[in-house]
C-alpha cells in the first residue's frame, strides 16, 4: 500500500521476540488478517498480539499508545488494547514496536453486530473519551478543521464523478456546505480519530472493543462522529448521537468528516492506488450515506 512499506513476516516477529523478550520465545506467531494501513499485527500465543509499524511514518504511534492507553483505558466503557511491552529496533527491523494484550472478537467489517446496541455503546465510548483529561495530549491529525482537506476532496469528486461513482454536482454542493460550517472553538478533547469498522470488535453480535489507537490525539470531537456514517444506518444514528451528547455544529462537522473520508478513501484505495478494496468499499458506503443525508436536507 505504501512505497516505503517494510517487509514483515512471521520469521521476523519470532526473531524479535526471541531477542528482546525471551520469556515469550517459542510461542506460536500467526499473522492477523487486517485492512489496516499503518501497522501489521501478529498474534503471539493465546493472549498477546505483536504490533509493528508498516512504514516509518507510523513509528511514533508505539510510544504514544504506550504512554496514553494505560491512562485512558480505565475511563472507557469498551475494552481497548493494553500495552504489555515496548520493543526497540533490532533483528533487521528499524522501528520501535510493541506487544499488546489480545482482545477477542472479529472486526465489524466481517462480523454481524447489533447496530442499535453498537450505536449506544459507541456513543458512550466517545463521550467518555471526550471527558478524559486532555492535558498534554498530542494533536490528532483529524482533530483540526475538516475544511483542511479541500483540495483532496475536490480531486476525489472530480474523478469519482468521472467514473460514475458519485453525483458530482451533489457531492460538490454537499462539500461546499461543509466548508461554511462553524469550526470548533472549545478546548481540545481526546479523540480516537479512526473509528472505522475495521477498528471495532464484536463478540456474539455485541460491540466489545475499540482497537488501533495510532491516531489518538486531542482536537475537535467531530471526527469521532465518523461511525455514524461508516457503520450505522439512518435509523441507528439517533441513538449514537444521543449517547455521544454532541451539539448540532459538531454533528454537522462529523457528517463533513464522513463525506471527506469516504470520498478520499474510495478515491485513494480504488482509483489512485488500488491496494485496499476493503477500505475503498467502506469509503464508498460512507460517502453514499453522507450524501443521502445531505440530499434529504435540501
C-alpha positions in Angstrom: 0.0 0.0 0.0 3.0 2.3 0.5 6.2 2.9 -1.4 8.2 2.8 1.8 6.5 -0.2 3.4 8.7 -2.6 5.3 9.0 -6.3 4.8 7.4 -8.0 7.8 6.6 -11.7 8.3 6.3 -14.4 11.0 10.0 -15.2 10.9 11.0 -11.6 11.7 8.5 -11.4 14.5 9.8 -14.7 16.0 13.4 -13.3 15.9 12.4 -10.0 17.5 10.6 -11.8 20.3 13.4 -14.3 20.9 16.0 -11.5 21.1 14.1 -9.0 23.2 11.5 -10.9 25.2 13.0 -14.4 25.6 10.3 -15.4 28.1 7.9 -15.5 25.2 10.2 -17.2 22.7 8.7 -20.3 21.2 5.1 -19.1 21.5 3.3 -19.5 18.1 3.2 -16.4 15.9 0.3 -16.1 13.5 -0.4 -13.2 11.1 -3.7 -11.4 11.8 -5.6 -10.5 8.6 -6.4 -6.8 8.6 -7.3 -4.0 6.2 -5.2 -1.6 8.4 -2.8 0.6 6.6 -0.2 1.7 9.2 0.6 -1.5 11.3 1.0 -5.2 10.9 -0.4 -7.5 13.6 0.8 -10.9 14.6 -0.9 -13.0 17.3 1.6 -14.2 19.9 0.4 -17.3 21.8 -3.2 -17.1 23.0 -3.2 -13.8 25.0 -1.0 -11.3 23.1 -0.5 -9.5 19.8 2.6 -8.0 18.3 2.0 -4.7 16.6 4.7 -3.4 14.1 4.6 -0.2 12.1 4.5 -0.9 8.3 6.0 2.4 7.4 8.5 4.8 9.2 5.8 7.4 9.5 3.8 5.2 11.8 6.7 4.6 14.3 5.6 7.4 16.6 2.3 5.5 17.3 4.1 3.0 19.5 5.3 5.4 22.2 2.0 7.3 22.1 -0.1 4.2 22.7 2.3 3.1 25.4 2.1 6.4 27.2 -1.6 7.2 27.0 -3.6 4.0 26.7 -2.9 2.8 30.3 -4.2 6.2 31.5 -7.3 6.3 29.3 -8.3 2.6 29.5 -9.9 2.7 33.0 -12.1 5.6 32.0 -13.5 3.9 28.8 -16.7 1.7 28.7 -15.3 -0.7 26.0 -12.2 -2.8 26.0 -9.1 -1.3 24.5 -5.6 -2.7 23.9 -3.3 -2.7 26.9 0.5 -2.4 26.0 2.5 -5.1 27.7 6.0 -4.4 26.3 7.8 -2.0 24.1 10.2 -3.4 21.5 13.1 -1.5 20.0 14.7 -1.6 16.6 16.7 -4.9 16.0 17.0 -8.1 14.1 16.8 -6.2 10.8 13.7 -4.2 11.8 14.5 -0.5 12.0 11.5 0.8 14.0 10.0 0.5 17.6 7.2 -2.0 18.0 5.0 -3.3 20.8 3.3 -6.3 22.4 -0.2 -5.7 23.5 -3.0 -7.8 25.2 -5.0 -9.8 22.7 -8.7 -8.9 22.5 -11.2 -11.5 21.4 -13.7 -10.7 18.7 -14.0 -10.1 15.0 -14.0 -6.7 13.4 -17.4 -5.5 12.3 -16.4 -5.3 8.6 -16.9 -9.1 8.6 -18.8 -9.9 11.8 -22.5 -9.2 12.3 -23.3 -6.7 15.0 -26.4 -5.3 16.6 -26.3 -1.8 15.2 -28.7 -0.2 17.7 -26.8 -1.6 20.6 -23.5 -0.7 19.0 -24.7 2.9 18.4 -25.3 3.4 22.1 -22.0 1.7 23.2 -20.0 3.8 20.7 -21.7 7.0 21.7 -20.9 6.4 25.3 -17.4 5.5 24.4 -16.7 8.7 22.5 -18.4 10.7 25.3 -16.2 9.1 27.9 -13.1 9.7 25.8 -14.1 13.4 25.4 -14.4 13.8 29.2 -11.0 12.4 30.0 -8.3 14.9 31.0 -6.6 16.0 27.7 -3.8 17.9 29.4 -0.6 17.3 27.4 -2.3 15.2 24.8 -0.7 15.2 21.3 -2.7 16.9 18.5 -4.8 14.5 16.4 -4.3 14.5 12.7 -8.0 14.6 12.3 -8.6 17.0 15.2 -8.3 20.1 13.1 -10.7 21.8 10.6 -12.4 19.3 8.3 -12.1 22.0 5.6 -8.3 21.5 5.5 -8.9 18.6 3.1 -10.5 20.9 0.4 -8.1 20.1 -2.5 -8.0 16.4 -1.8 -11.8 16.2 -1.7 -12.3 18.2 -4.9 -9.8 15.9 -6.7 -11.8 12.9 -5.4 -15.1 14.4 -6.5 -13.7 15.1 -10.0 -12.5 11.5 -10.5 -15.4 9.7 -8.8 -17.9 11.7 -10.8 -16.0 10.9 -13.9 -16.4 7.1 -13.3 -20.0 7.4 -12.2 -19.4 6.6 -8.6 -20.9 9.8 -7.2 -23.2 12.6 -8.5 -20.6 15.3 -8.9 -23.0 18.2 -8.5 -24.5 16.8 -5.4 -21.1 16.0 -3.9 -19.8 19.5 -4.7 -22.8 21.1 -3.2 -22.5 19.0 0.0 -18.8 19.8 0.3 -19.4 23.5 -0.2 -22.0 23.3 2.7 -19.3 21.6 4.9 -16.9 24.5 4.2 -19.4 27.0 5.6 -19.8 25.2 9.0 -18.7 26.9 12.2 -15.5 25.5 13.5 -14.7 24.1 16.9 -13.9 26.8 19.4 -13.7 24.7 22.6 -10.7 23.3 24.3 -9.1 20.3 22.6 -10.6 16.9 23.8 -9.4 13.3 23.3 -10.5 11.7 20.1 -9.7 8.2 18.7 -9.8 9.8 15.2 -10.1 6.5 13.3 -13.4 4.8 14.4 -13.8 2.7 11.2 -15.4 -0.7 11.1 -12.1 -2.4 11.0 -11.1 -0.9 14.4 -14.3 -2.1 16.1 -14.6 -5.6 17.5 -17.7 -7.6 18.3 -18.4 -10.8 20.2 -21.6 -12.7 19.7 -23.1 -9.7 17.8 -22.3 -7.1 20.5 -19.7 -4.4 20.2 -17.0 -5.3 22.7 -13.8 -3.4 22.0 -12.1 -0.5 20.1 -8.6 -1.1 18.8 -5.9 0.8 16.9 -5.2 4.0 18.8 -2.4 5.0 16.5 -4.3 8.1 15.5 -5.2 9.0 19.1 -4.9 12.7 20.0 -6.7 15.8 21.0 -8.7 18.3 19.0 -12.3 18.8 17.6 -14.6 15.9 18.7 -16.3 16.0 15.3 -14.0 13.3 13.7 -15.3 10.8 16.3 -18.8 11.1 14.8 -17.4 9.1 11.8 -19.1 5.7 12.7 -22.5 7.3 12.3 -21.9 7.0 8.6 -19.1 4.4 8.2 -21.1 1.8 10.2 -24.5 2.9 11.3 -27.7 3.4 9.4 -30.2 6.3 9.2 -32.4 4.7 11.9 -29.5 4.0 14.3 -27.6 7.3 14.1 -30.0 8.9 16.5 -29.1 6.7 19.5 -25.4 7.2 18.7 -25.7 11.0 18.7 -27.8 11.0 21.9 -25.3 8.8 23.7 -22.4 10.9 22.4 -24.1 14.1 23.5 -22.8 16.5 20.8 -24.3 19.7 19.6 -25.7 20.4 16.1 -22.5 22.0 14.8 -20.3 19.1 15.9 -22.7 16.6 14.4 -22.7 18.6 11.1 -18.9 18.7 11.0 -18.9 14.9 11.7 -21.0 14.4 8.6 -18.5 16.6 6.8 -15.7 14.3 8.0 -17.7 11.3 6.8 -18.0 12.9 3.4 -14.4 13.8 3.3 -13.1 10.5 4.5 -15.5 8.5 2.4 -14.7 10.2 -0.9 -10.9 10.3 -0.4 -10.7 6.7 0.9 -12.6 5.3 -2.2 -10.5 7.6 -4.4 -7.1 6.6 -3.0 -7.6 2.9 -2.4 -9.6 2.1 -5.5 -8.6 4.7 -8.2 -5.2 6.1 -7.4 -3.6 3.1 -5.6 -5.9 0.1 -5.9 -4.4 -1.7 -2.9 -7.1 -2.0 -0.3 -10.5 -3.0 -1.6 -12.0 -3.2 2.0 -11.2 0.4 2.8 -12.3 1.5 -0.6 -15.7 -0.2 -0.1 -16.2 1.3 3.3 -15.3 4.7 1.9 -17.8 4.4 -0.9 -20.5 3.3 1.5 -19.7 6.2 3.9 -19.8 8.9 1.2 -23.1 7.5 -0.1 -24.6 7.6 3.4 -23.4 11.2 3.9 -24.7 12.3 0.5 -28.1 10.7 1.1 -28.4 12.7 4.3 -27.4 15.9 2.6 -29.9 15.3 -0.2 -32.7 14.8 2.3 -31.9 18.1 4.0 -32.0 20.3 0.8 
